[in-house]
Amino acid sequence: MISADTIEEVKTKAKIVDIASEYLELKRQGNRLVALCPFHGEKTPSFHIRPEYNTYHCFGCGVSGNVISFLMELRGVSFPEAIEELASRYGIDIKREKNISSSNSGNLKKELFKLNSLAESFFLKNLKDAPKEVIEYLKERRLLSETINEFRIGLAPPGRDLLFRFLRSKKVSEDLILKSGLCRRSEKGDFYDTFRARLIFPIRSDLRHIAGFGGRSIPALNQNADASLPKYINSPESPIYEKHKTLYGLPHSMPSIRAQKEVYVVEGYLDLIGLWQVGVRNVVATCGTAFTLGHVERLSHIAKKVLMLFDGDKAGRDAAGKCFPLFLNSGIEAKALFLNAEDDPDSVAKKLNNQTAEFLSKLERHELLDCYIEFLVKGYGFDASEGGGDLVVGELAKDIVAILKKVKDPIVRDRLTQSAAFKLRVNADLFSRSVEEGHSEDALNEPAFLSELREKETQAEDSVVEIGKLSRVEQELLSALMVYRDILAPRVLNDADLCRVVNSSILLFTQGLATILEQSETLQKAETKRLLQRFGVSWLEHWRKAYSMAERAGVNLLASFEDCCIALKKEEVRKQISQIDKLLQRSSEEDEKIFLLQEKLNLSRKLKDLAQGS
């Protein structure tokens, strides 16, 4: 977990003007800077930056915040990711809470990003000097020069170790080259390039950093190659490339996704690029890997609608079914779209050109639950529409009940339950009762567990406040977070406004929970126990009380969480209004007074909107 001191240092040293200028065209107006807002479409600039306060505010859509929230909102990264990037940029050493490994991972990441930039320059130069076979292949794939430049597509030449020799000529160590995965060591001890005779697609974590590369074999350069070699390959996992979280094209597509509030998900690089070239730009690709929970979390705070675009063959329909459990509790409305069995997104784009967007908008949008049931039905080998053996239907129902029990929102759970019962042709009341039985999660409140922790006379970290020093609202928010940690921890870390106003101890605790949730269920209980030990007895007691409260009739902790979020944000807005009132009293410049009054008006509107949402 990143320490509170590091977070404060980042807030102080990182400048909103530096970061915003990389994404926006800033123009000075008096003592402020203005630009077209990156968070909503507009023709007249209403996005204002006040360098002296290190903040921004849009008078069009009302969004406001600091340099951390700007990165979170614009790039769709979490709070810890934004802190790490800004710390790296401004040379701030990241201090972490005790027992959390930090070592030299930050420096290694920085070196790997530099190495990937060097590799990109190598691939770009080789494409520029490409032989006619490659030029013909680009024409065959209908890759436009504008697209090649936008996505920085390159070429890995056929030679065995050309990239390795290039990197060594740039004084890159053999150890770092191996860690990047761009080159490998043979059994004989010599080095060879991972990517050879392939078109290269840089996979970006953002517009400035390359996390890894993807490569597509070029037939004309591989005539003597082993026919079993894969058509597509990716960089291996590394400290900067986590495949289960990375989506190809996301940095390029972010503006279109935000504008259209929905995103298409396709499988391959060329699928994405084919759609991009015909104007469908709210699209990302999974880099040829399976779609994961990490991808869902990545998309959850930049789009509320996700359209999974699959080939219409059996593999595509099975993939759609496997996606259903991933979207549970995500807050995303996800649908499956199927193309004809002989088509893929790239071929459709080539056939339809500028009519592709209209074609996709008219495709039937299938419920993922239906796809999931179809997937399970195939596994049991019977047709649900014609009925099946009681034993088989019973086993199938058990599988679906096990998934639906995990749905936190009771309204969503009921809707899915009714739909599943209808599809399976089973009694809806009995099926619903099966889902609801044992729904509440086991709490970590066993007497033996509490006794063991108390016997250790746990001491809290110096930077952690005791529960009694948190406000009532913060305590209620923490209760909901503890009980529904799997859906609320990512929610907190991805809400820039909430991260800015919530108590730093709660933020540290949330980071710890988020880290724990990435581990296996077996490890989660032990790691949660250690986390509570570090935060102290008062936090342990609050954990127990939270679960006890959740079991009471009429208590809805999820609704309480929403109320607490609104209350904390309202309190922060009131503080900002109070600060503006003080500035107005001291201000003598008419231009500044007008700006401050406009700012106050927008904050008042924001306060009203928050009040209406409570």
C-alpha positions as CSV (number, residue, x, y, z in Angstrom):
1,M,0.0,0.0,0.0
2,I,1.3,3.5,-0.9
3,S,1.8,5.6,2.2
4,A,-0.2,8.7,3.0
5,D,3.0,10.8,3.0
6,T,3.8,9.7,-0.6
7,I,0.2,10.6,-1.7
8,E,0.6,14.1,-0.1
9,E,4.0,14.6,-1.8
10,V,2.5,13.7,-5.2
11,K,-0.4,16.1,-4.7
12,T,2.1,18.9,-3.9
13,K,4.8,18.2,-6.6
14,A,2.8,17.0,-9.5
15,K,1.5,19.9,-11.6
16,I,-1.9,19.7,-13.4
17,V,-0.6,22.0,-16.2
18,D,2.3,19.6,-17.0
19,I,0.0,16.6,-17.3
20,A,-2.9,18.3,-19.0
21,S,-0.7,19.9,-21.6
22,E,0.2,16.4,-22.9
23,Y,-3.4,15.7,-23.8
24,L,-5.0,19.1,-24.3
25,E,-4.2,22.3,-26.3
26,L,-4.1,24.9,-23.5
27,K,-4.6,28.6,-24.1
28,R,-3.9,31.3,-21.5
29,Q,-6.8,33.6,-20.4
30,G,-5.5,35.9,-17.7
31,N,-4.2,33.9,-14.7
32,R,-5.9,30.6,-15.9
33,L,-5.6,28.2,-18.8
34,V,-8.5,27.0,-20.9
35,A,-9.1,24.1,-23.3
36,L,-11.8,21.9,-24.9
37,C,-13.0,19.6,-22.1
38,P,-11.7,16.0,-22.6
39,F,-14.7,14.6,-20.6
40,H,-17.5,15.7,-22.9
41,G,-17.9,16.9,-26.4
42,E,-17.9,20.7,-27.0
43,K,-16.8,23.3,-29.6
44,T,-16.2,26.2,-27.2
45,P,-13.5,25.7,-24.5
46,S,-15.0,25.5,-21.0
47,F,-12.3,23.4,-19.3
48,H,-10.4,25.8,-16.9
49,I,-7.1,25.1,-15.1
50,R,-6.0,27.3,-12.2
51,P,-2.2,26.7,-11.9
52,E,-2.0,28.4,-8.5
53,Y,-4.5,26.0,-7.0
54,N,-3.3,23.0,-9.1
55,T,-6.9,22.2,-9.9
56,Y,-9.3,22.0,-12.9
57,H,-12.9,22.7,-13.5
58,C,-15.2,22.4,-16.5
59,F,-18.1,24.8,-16.7
60,G,-19.8,22.6,-19.3
61,C,-20.1,19.3,-17.6
62,G,-19.2,20.3,-14.0
63,V,-16.2,17.9,-13.6
64,S,-13.5,19.2,-11.3
65,G,-10.5,17.9,-9.4
66,N,-6.7,17.7,-9.1
67,V,-3.9,16.2,-11.0
68,I,-4.5,12.7,-9.6
69,S,-8.2,12.7,-10.5
70,F,-7.4,14.1,-13.9
71,L,-5.3,11.1,-14.7
72,M,-7.8,8.7,-13.2
73,E,-10.7,10.1,-15.2
74,L,-8.9,10.7,-18.5
75,R,-7.0,7.4,-18.7
76,G,-9.2,5.1,-16.7
77,V,-6.6,4.1,-14.2
78,S,-7.0,3.4,-10.5
79,F,-5.9,5.7,-7.7
80,P,-2.7,3.6,-7.0
81,E,-1.8,3.5,-10.7
82,A,-2.2,7.3,-11.0
83,I,0.0,7.8,-7.9
84,E,2.7,5.5,-9.2
85,E,2.8,7.1,-12.6
86,L,3.0,10.7,-11.2
87,A,5.6,9.6,-8.6
88,S,7.8,8.1,-11.4
89,R,7.4,11.2,-13.5
90,Y,8.4,13.7,-10.7
91,G,11.1,11.6,-9.2
92,I,9.2,10.8,-6.0
93,D,10.3,7.7,-4.0
94,I,7.2,5.7,-3.3
95,K,7.1,4.8,0.4
96,R,4.9,1.9,1.3
97,E,3.3,0.7,4.5
98,K,5.2,-1.9,6.4
99,N,5.0,-5.6,5.3
100,I,4.3,-4.5,1.7
101,S,7.1,-5.3,-0.7
102,S,8.3,-2.4,-2.7
103,S,12.0,-3.1,-3.4
104,N,13.3,-1.7,-6.7
105,S,10.2,-2.5,-8.8
106,G,9.6,1.1,-9.6
107,N,13.1,1.5,-11.1
108,L,12.8,-1.8,-13.0
109,K,9.5,-0.6,-14.6
110,K,11.1,2.6,-15.6
111,E,14.0,0.8,-17.3
112,L,11.6,-1.6,-19.1
113,F,9.6,1.3,-20.5
114,K,12.8,2.8,-21.8
115,L,13.8,-0.5,-23.4
116,N,10.4,-0.8,-25.1
117,S,10.7,2.7,-26.5
118,L,14.1,1.7,-28.0
119,A,12.6,-1.5,-29.4
120,E,9.7,0.5,-30.9
121,S,12.2,2.7,-32.7
122,F,13.9,-0.4,-34.1
123,F,10.6,-1.8,-35.4
124,L,9.5,1.5,-36.9
125,K,12.8,1.9,-38.8
126,N,12.5,-1.6,-40.2
127,L,9.0,-1.0,-41.5
128,K,10.1,2.3,-43.1
129,D,12.8,0.3,-44.9
130,A,10.6,-2.8,-45.5
131,P,11.0,-5.0,-48.6
132,K,8.3,-5.2,-51.2
133,E,6.8,-8.4,-49.8
134,V,5.9,-6.4,-46.6
135,I,4.5,-3.5,-48.6
136,E,2.3,-5.9,-50.5
137,Y,1.1,-7.5,-47.3
138,L,0.2,-4.1,-45.9
139,K,-1.8,-3.4,-49.0
140,E,-3.4,-6.8,-48.8
141,R,-4.5,-6.1,-45.3
142,R,-5.7,-2.6,-46.4
143,L,-3.7,-0.9,-43.7
144,L,-3.6,2.9,-44.3
145,S,-0.5,5.0,-43.7
146,E,-2.5,7.1,-41.2
147,T,-3.4,4.0,-39.2
148,I,0.2,2.7,-39.3
149,N,1.3,6.1,-37.9
150,E,-1.5,6.3,-35.3
151,F,-0.8,2.9,-33.8
152,R,3.0,3.0,-34.5
153,I,2.9,-0.3,-36.3
154,G,6.4,-1.7,-37.1
155,L,8.3,-4.6,-38.5
156,A,10.4,-7.3,-36.9
157,P,12.9,-8.5,-39.6
158,P,13.5,-12.2,-40.2
159,G,17.1,-12.2,-38.7
160,R,17.7,-14.3,-35.6
161,D,19.1,-11.7,-33.2
162,L,18.9,-8.3,-35.0
163,L,16.9,-6.7,-32.2
164,F,19.2,-8.2,-29.5
165,R,22.3,-6.7,-31.2
166,F,20.5,-3.3,-31.6
167,L,19.6,-3.2,-27.9
168,R,23.1,-4.2,-26.8
169,S,24.5,-1.4,-29.1
170,K,22.4,0.9,-27.0
171,K,24.1,-0.4,-23.8
172,V,21.0,-2.3,-22.6
173,S,22.1,-5.1,-20.2
174,E,21.5,-8.7,-21.2
175,D,19.6,-9.2,-17.9
176,L,17.1,-6.4,-18.7
177,I,16.6,-7.6,-22.3
178,L,15.7,-11.1,-20.9
179,K,13.3,-9.6,-18.4
180,S,11.5,-7.7,-21.1
181,G,10.8,-10.9,-23.0
182,L,11.8,-9.3,-26.3
183,C,14.8,-11.8,-26.6
184,R,15.4,-15.2,-25.2
185,R,18.4,-17.4,-24.4
186,S,18.8,-20.7,-26.3
187,E,20.0,-24.0,-24.7
188,K,23.4,-23.2,-26.3
189,G,23.6,-20.0,-24.4
190,D,23.2,-17.5,-27.3
191,F,20.4,-15.0,-27.6
192,Y,17.6,-14.8,-30.2
193,D,14.7,-12.4,-30.8
194,T,11.2,-13.3,-29.7
195,F,9.6,-11.5,-32.7
196,R,11.0,-12.4,-36.1
197,A,9.4,-11.8,-39.6
198,R,6.3,-10.3,-38.0
199,L,4.2,-7.1,-38.2
200,I,4.6,-5.5,-34.8
201,F,1.8,-3.8,-32.8
202,P,3.0,-1.8,-29.7
203,I,0.6,-2.5,-26.8
204,R,0.4,0.7,-24.8
205,S,-0.5,1.2,-21.1
206,D,-1.0,4.9,-22.1
207,L,-0.1,7.2,-24.9
208,R,3.4,7.7,-23.5
209,H,4.3,4.1,-22.3
210,I,4.6,0.8,-24.2
211,A,3.8,-2.2,-22.0
212,G,4.6,-4.9,-24.6
213,F,4.3,-5.9,-28.2
214,G,2.1,-8.2,-30.3
215,G,3.3,-9.8,-33.5
216,R,1.5,-11.1,-36.6
217,S,3.4,-13.4,-38.9
218,I,3.9,-12.2,-42.5
219,P,3.5,-15.2,-44.8
220,A,5.9,-13.9,-47.5
221,L,8.7,-13.7,-44.9
222,N,8.0,-17.1,-43.3
223,Q,7.9,-19.4,-46.3
224,N,10.5,-21.7,-44.8
225,A,9.2,-21.5,-41.2
226,D,7.7,-24.3,-39.2
227,A,4.0,-24.5,-40.2
228,S,3.1,-25.0,-36.5
229,L,4.4,-21.6,-35.5
230,P,1.5,-19.4,-34.1
231,K,0.1,-16.7,-36.4
232,Y,0.0,-14.3,-33.5
233,I,2.3,-14.0,-30.5
234,N,2.5,-11.4,-27.6
235,S,5.3,-10.3,-25.2
236,P,5.3,-12.5,-22.1
237,E,4.1,-11.1,-18.8
238,S,6.5,-8.7,-17.2
239,P,6.4,-6.1,-14.3
240,I,4.9,-3.6,-16.8
241,Y,2.7,-5.9,-18.9
242,E,-0.1,-7.7,-17.2
243,K,-2.2,-9.4,-19.9
244,H,-5.3,-9.9,-17.7
245,K,-5.5,-6.1,-17.3
246,T,-4.3,-4.8,-20.6
247,L,-6.6,-3.9,-23.5
248,Y,-5.1,-3.1,-26.9
249,G,-6.1,0.3,-28.3
250,L,-7.6,1.7,-25.1
251,P,-5.4,4.9,-25.0
252,H,-6.4,5.7,-28.6
253,S,-10.1,4.8,-28.1
254,M,-10.7,6.5,-24.8
255,P,-12.2,9.8,-26.2
256,S,-14.7,7.9,-28.4
257,I,-15.6,5.5,-25.6
258,R,-16.3,8.4,-23.3
259,A,-18.3,10.2,-25.9
260,Q,-20.5,7.2,-26.9
261,K,-20.6,5.7,-23.4
262,E,-20.2,2.2,-24.7
263,V,-17.4,0.1,-26.0
264,Y,-17.0,-2.9,-28.4
265,V,-14.6,-5.6,-27.3
266,V,-12.9,-7.7,-30.0
267,E,-10.2,-10.3,-30.0
268,G,-7.3,-9.2,-32.2
269,Y,-5.2,-6.2,-33.2
270,L,-6.3,-6.3,-36.8
271,D,-10.0,-6.6,-35.8
272,L,-9.7,-3.4,-33.8
273,I,-7.7,-1.6,-36.6
274,G,-10.1,-2.7,-39.3
275,L,-13.0,-1.2,-37.3
276,W,-11.0,1.9,-36.5
277,Q,-10.3,2.6,-40.1
278,V,-14.0,2.7,-41.0
279,G,-14.9,5.0,-38.1
280,V,-15.8,2.6,-35.3
281,R,-13.4,3.9,-32.7
282,N,-15.0,3.0,-29.4
283,V,-13.3,-0.4,-29.5
284,V,-10.6,-2.3,-27.6
285,A,-9.0,-5.7,-28.1
286,T,-7.9,-8.4,-25.7
287,C,-4.6,-9.0,-27.5
288,G,-5.6,-12.5,-28.3
289,T,-5.9,-13.6,-24.6
290,A,-9.1,-14.7,-22.8
291,F,-11.3,-11.9,-21.5
292,T,-10.8,-11.6,-17.7
293,L,-12.1,-9.9,-14.6
294,G,-9.2,-7.5,-14.8
295,H,-10.4,-6.4,-18.2
296,V,-13.9,-5.9,-16.7
297,E,-12.5,-3.8,-13.9
298,R,-10.5,-1.7,-16.4
299,L,-13.6,-0.9,-18.4
300,S,-16.0,-0.4,-15.4
301,H,-15.2,3.2,-14.9
302,I,-15.0,4.4,-18.5
303,A,-18.1,2.8,-20.0
304,K,-21.4,1.5,-18.6
305,K,-22.2,-0.6,-21.7
306,V,-19.9,-3.2,-23.0
307,L,-20.6,-5.0,-26.3
308,M,-18.7,-8.2,-26.7
309,L,-18.3,-8.8,-30.5
310,F,-17.8,-12.5,-31.3
311,D,-17.4,-14.6,-34.3
312,G,-20.6,-16.6,-34.8
313,D,-19.0,-20.0,-34.7
314,K,-19.1,-22.4,-31.7
315,A,-15.9,-21.0,-30.2
316,G,-17.4,-17.5,-30.3
317,R,-20.6,-18.6,-28.6
318,D,-18.7,-20.5,-25.9
319,A,-16.6,-17.5,-25.3
320,A,-19.7,-15.4,-24.8
321,G,-21.0,-17.8,-22.2
322,K,-17.8,-17.8,-20.2
323,C,-18.0,-14.0,-20.0
324,F,-21.2,-13.9,-18.0
325,P,-19.7,-14.6,-14.5
326,L,-17.1,-11.9,-15.1
327,F,-19.6,-9.1,-15.3
328,L,-21.5,-10.0,-12.1
329,N,-21.5,-7.1,-9.6
330,S,-19.5,-4.9,-12.1
331,G,-22.2,-2.3,-12.7
332,I,-21.8,-2.8,-16.4
333,E,-24.6,-3.6,-18.8
334,A,-22.9,-6.3,-21.0
335,K,-24.3,-7.8,-24.2
336,A,-23.0,-10.3,-26.8
337,L,-23.1,-9.6,-30.5
338,F,-22.5,-12.4,-33.0
339,L,-21.2,-12.1,-36.6
340,N,-21.8,-14.8,-39.2
341,A,-19.7,-17.8,-38.7
342,E,-17.5,-17.0,-41.7
343,D,-16.9,-13.4,-40.7
344,D,-14.7,-11.5,-38.2
345,P,-14.7,-7.8,-37.4
346,D,-11.9,-7.0,-39.8
347,S,-13.6,-8.8,-42.7
348,V,-16.9,-7.1,-41.9
349,A,-15.2,-3.7,-42.0
350,K,-13.6,-4.5,-45.3
351,K,-17.0,-5.5,-46.8
352,L,-19.1,-2.6,-45.4
353,N,-16.6,0.2,-45.1
354,N,-18.4,3.3,-43.7
355,Q,-21.6,1.4,-43.2
356,T,-20.0,-0.8,-40.5
357,A,-21.1,1.3,-37.6
358,E,-24.7,1.2,-38.7
359,F,-24.5,-2.6,-39.2
360,L,-23.1,-3.2,-35.7
361,S,-25.7,-1.0,-34.1
362,K,-28.5,-3.2,-35.7
363,L,-27.0,-6.5,-34.6
364,E,-29.1,-8.4,-32.1
365,R,-27.8,-7.8,-28.6
366,H,-27.9,-11.1,-26.6
367,E,-28.1,-11.4,-22.9
368,L,-24.9,-12.9,-21.5
369,L,-27.0,-15.0,-19.1
370,D,-28.6,-16.7,-22.1
371,C,-25.2,-17.4,-23.6
372,Y,-24.0,-18.8,-20.2
373,I,-27.0,-21.2,-20.0
374,E,-26.5,-22.2,-23.6
375,F,-22.9,-22.9,-22.8
376,L,-23.8,-25.1,-19.8
377,V,-26.6,-26.9,-21.7
378,K,-24.1,-27.9,-24.4
379,G,-21.8,-29.3,-21.7
380,Y,-24.7,-31.5,-20.3
381,G,-25.7,-32.5,-23.9
382,F,-29.4,-31.8,-23.9
383,D,-31.9,-29.3,-25.3
384,A,-33.4,-27.2,-22.5
385,S,-36.2,-26.0,-24.9
386,E,-37.4,-29.6,-25.2
387,G,-36.9,-30.5,-21.6
388,G,-34.3,-32.9,-20.2
389,G,-33.9,-35.5,-17.7
390,D,-34.7,-34.4,-14.2
391,L,-31.2,-35.3,-12.9
392,V,-29.5,-33.3,-15.7
393,V,-31.8,-30.3,-15.3
394,G,-31.2,-30.4,-11.5
395,E,-27.4,-30.4,-12.0
396,L,-27.6,-27.6,-14.5
397,A,-29.8,-25.6,-12.1
398,K,-27.2,-26.1,-9.3
399,D,-24.5,-24.6,-11.5
400,I,-26.5,-21.6,-12.3
401,V,-27.7,-21.1,-8.7
402,A,-24.1,-21.2,-7.5
403,I,-23.3,-18.3,-9.8
404,L,-26.4,-16.2,-9.1
405,K,-25.8,-16.5,-5.3
406,K,-22.8,-14.2,-5.9
407,V,-24.8,-11.3,-7.2
408,K,-24.8,-8.6,-4.6
409,D,-27.6,-6.4,-5.9
410,P,-30.9,-8.0,-4.8
411,I,-32.8,-6.4,-7.7
412,V,-30.4,-7.7,-10.3
413,R,-30.2,-11.0,-8.6
414,D,-34.0,-11.4,-8.8
415,R,-34.2,-10.4,-12.4
416,L,-31.5,-12.9,-13.4
417,T,-33.1,-15.6,-11.3
418,Q,-36.5,-15.2,-12.9
419,S,-34.9,-15.2,-16.4
420,A,-32.9,-18.3,-15.7
421,A,-35.9,-20.2,-14.3
422,F,-37.8,-19.3,-17.4
423,K,-35.0,-20.6,-19.7
424,L,-34.7,-23.8,-17.7
425,R,-38.4,-24.3,-17.5
426,V,-38.3,-24.9,-13.8
427,N,-40.6,-23.5,-11.0
428,A,-39.6,-19.9,-10.5
429,D,-40.4,-19.7,-6.8
430,L,-38.4,-22.8,-6.0
431,F,-35.5,-21.7,-8.1
432,S,-35.6,-18.2,-6.5
433,R,-35.6,-19.8,-3.0
434,S,-32.6,-21.9,-3.9
435,V,-30.7,-18.7,-4.9
436,E,-31.6,-16.8,-1.8
437,E,-30.8,-19.6,0.6
438,G,-27.4,-19.0,2.2
439,H,-26.8,-15.9,0.1
440,S,-25.2,-13.9,3.0
441,E,-21.4,-14.2,3.0
442,D,-19.6,-15.8,5.9
443,A,-18.1,-13.1,8.1
444,L,-14.6,-13.3,9.6
445,N,-16.1,-13.0,13.0
446,E,-15.5,-16.4,14.6
447,P,-14.8,-16.1,18.3
448,A,-11.6,-18.1,18.0
449,F,-10.3,-15.7,15.3
450,L,-11.1,-12.6,17.3
451,S,-9.5,-14.1,20.4
452,E,-6.3,-15.0,18.5
453,L,-6.0,-11.4,17.3
454,R,-6.6,-9.9,20.7
455,E,-4.0,-12.2,22.3
456,K,-1.4,-10.8,19.9
457,E,-2.1,-7.3,21.3
458,T,-2.1,-5.9,17.8
459,Q,-0.7,-2.4,17.4
460,A,-2.0,-0.2,14.6
461,E,0.4,1.6,12.2
462,D,1.3,5.1,13.1
463,S,-0.4,6.6,10.0
464,V,-3.7,4.8,10.8
465,V,-6.4,6.5,12.8
466,E,-8.5,4.6,15.3
467,I,-12.1,4.0,14.3
468,G,-13.4,6.4,17.0
469,K,-11.6,9.3,15.3
470,L,-13.5,8.7,12.0
471,S,-16.7,10.6,11.4
472,R,-20.0,8.8,11.7
473,V,-20.4,8.9,7.9
474,E,-16.9,7.5,7.4
475,Q,-17.6,4.7,9.8
476,E,-20.8,3.8,8.0
477,L,-19.0,3.8,4.6
478,L,-16.2,1.6,6.1
479,S,-18.9,-0.9,7.3
480,A,-20.3,-1.3,3.8
481,L,-16.8,-1.5,2.4
482,M,-15.8,-4.3,4.8
483,V,-18.9,-6.4,4.0
484,Y,-19.1,-5.9,0.3
485,R,-15.3,-5.5,-0.3
486,D,-15.2,-7.4,-3.6
487,I,-17.5,-4.8,-5.3
488,L,-16.8,-1.7,-3.3
489,A,-13.0,-1.7,-3.0
490,P,-12.5,-1.3,-6.8
491,R,-15.4,1.2,-6.8
492,V,-13.7,3.4,-4.2
493,L,-10.3,3.3,-5.9
494,N,-11.8,4.1,-9.3
495,D,-13.9,7.1,-8.0
496,A,-11.5,10.1,-8.3
497,D,-13.9,12.4,-6.3
498,L,-14.2,9.9,-3.5
499,C,-10.5,9.2,-3.3
500,R,-10.0,12.9,-2.9
501,V,-12.3,13.3,0.1
502,V,-12.2,10.0,2.0
503,N,-10.0,9.6,5.1
504,S,-6.5,8.5,4.1
505,S,-6.7,5.5,6.5
506,I,-9.8,4.2,4.7
507,L,-8.0,4.7,1.4
508,L,-5.0,2.7,2.7
509,F,-7.3,0.0,3.9
510,T,-9.1,-0.1,0.6
511,Q,-5.8,-0.5,-1.3
512,G,-5.0,-3.4,1.0
513,L,-8.4,-5.0,0.3
514,A,-8.0,-4.6,-3.5
515,T,-4.6,-6.3,-3.3
516,I,-6.0,-9.2,-1.3
517,L,-8.9,-9.6,-3.7
518,E,-6.4,-10.4,-6.6
519,Q,-5.3,-13.5,-4.7
520,S,-6.9,-16.9,-4.5
521,E,-9.8,-17.4,-2.1
522,T,-7.6,-19.6,0.1
523,L,-5.2,-16.8,0.7
524,Q,-7.7,-14.1,1.1
525,K,-8.8,-14.9,4.6
526,A,-5.2,-15.1,5.9
527,E,-4.2,-11.9,4.2
528,T,-7.3,-10.1,5.4
529,K,-6.4,-11.2,8.9
530,R,-2.9,-9.7,8.5
531,L,-4.3,-6.5,7.2
532,L,-6.6,-6.2,10.2
533,Q,-3.7,-6.9,12.6
534,R,-1.8,-4.0,11.1
535,F,-4.7,-1.6,11.4
536,G,-5.4,-2.4,15.0
537,V,-8.1,-3.7,17.4
538,S,-10.6,-0.9,16.8
539,W,-10.6,-1.9,13.1
540,L,-11.1,-5.5,13.9
541,E,-14.0,-4.7,16.2
542,H,-15.5,-2.6,13.5
543,W,-15.2,-5.5,11.1
544,R,-17.2,-7.7,13.4
545,K,-19.8,-5.1,14.0
546,A,-20.2,-4.5,10.3
547,Y,-21.2,-8.1,9.7
548,S,-23.5,-8.1,12.7
549,M,-25.2,-5.0,11.4
550,A,-25.5,-6.4,7.9
551,E,-27.6,-9.3,9.3
552,R,-30.2,-7.1,10.9
553,A,-33.6,-6.8,9.2
554,G,-34.0,-3.6,7.3
555,V,-30.3,-2.8,7.1
556,N,-29.1,-2.1,3.5
557,L,-25.3,-1.4,3.7
558,L,-25.1,-0.9,-0.1
559,A,-27.6,1.9,0.0
560,S,-25.8,3.3,3.1
561,F,-22.6,3.3,1.1
562,E,-24.1,5.4,-1.6
563,D,-25.5,7.9,1.0
564,C,-22.1,8.1,2.6
565,C,-20.3,8.8,-0.7
566,I,-22.8,11.6,-1.4
567,A,-22.4,13.1,2.1
568,L,-18.6,13.1,2.0
569,K,-18.7,14.7,-1.5
570,K,-21.2,17.3,-0.3
571,E,-19.0,18.2,2.7
572,E,-16.0,18.7,0.3
573,V,-18.0,20.9,-2.0
574,R,-19.2,23.1,0.9
575,K,-15.5,23.5,2.0
576,Q,-14.6,24.6,-1.6
577,I,-17.5,27.1,-1.6
578,S,-16.2,28.5,1.8
579,Q,-12.7,28.8,0.4
580,I,-14.0,30.7,-2.7
581,D,-15.9,33.1,-0.4
582,K,-12.7,33.9,1.4
583,L,-10.9,34.4,-1.9
584,L,-13.7,36.7,-3.1
585,Q,-13.2,38.9,0.0
586,R,-9.5,39.3,-0.7
587,S,-9.7,39.6,-4.5
588,S,-9.3,43.0,-6.1
589,E,-9.2,41.9,-9.8
590,E,-12.5,42.0,-11.7
591,D,-11.4,39.1,-13.9
592,E,-10.6,36.9,-11.0
593,K,-13.9,37.8,-9.2
594,I,-15.9,36.8,-12.3
595,F,-14.1,33.5,-12.5
596,L,-14.6,32.8,-8.7
597,L,-18.3,33.6,-8.9
598,Q,-18.7,31.3,-11.9
599,E,-16.8,28.6,-9.9
600,K,-19.0,29.2,-6.9
601,L,-22.1,28.9,-9.1
602,N,-21.0,25.6,-10.5
603,L,-20.1,24.3,-7.1
604,S,-23.6,25.3,-5.9
605,R,-25.1,23.4,-8.8
606,K,-22.9,20.4,-8.0
607,L,-24.1,20.6,-4.4
608,K,-27.7,20.7,-5.6
609,D,-27.1,17.7,-7.9
610,L,-25.6,15.7,-5.0
611,A,-28.5,16.6,-2.8
612,Q,-31.0,15.4,-5.4
613,G,-29.0,12.1,-5.7
614,S,-29.2,11.5,-1.9
